[in-house]
């Protein structure tokens, strides 16, 4: 009798472990997100940022404004080397800033500073055609040159 009870308990525990695992990319895919994100209003801050356009020396000493807008998220992963690889790939393909944001436990590679949703959607479609099939829009704090 003990063997039967023990076998049933082990079977239940095994089944529970099998069905409780979720593939990371499926969990993070935008179609799985139930919450509708709204564009947040950020406090406008003036600052000088030599990192945003470091590849263009003419932009180095300009003032920037942080504002509400959109970025295109290329990937969300827990693997830092994967995020850096995607960032490097995007840097080589596009002439807009590419950011790696860490929101525990994930690294999110996002690109661009788009004020309107329509502008961002046009670029998103282009990126999907160029191989970033899971690229999606995210409301974000963006950086604009003053």
Helices and strands as residue ranges (DSSP letters): H 2-20, H 24-28, G 30-32, E 46-48, G 57-59, E 63-77, H 80-93, E 98-103, E 106-114, H 117-129, E 136-145
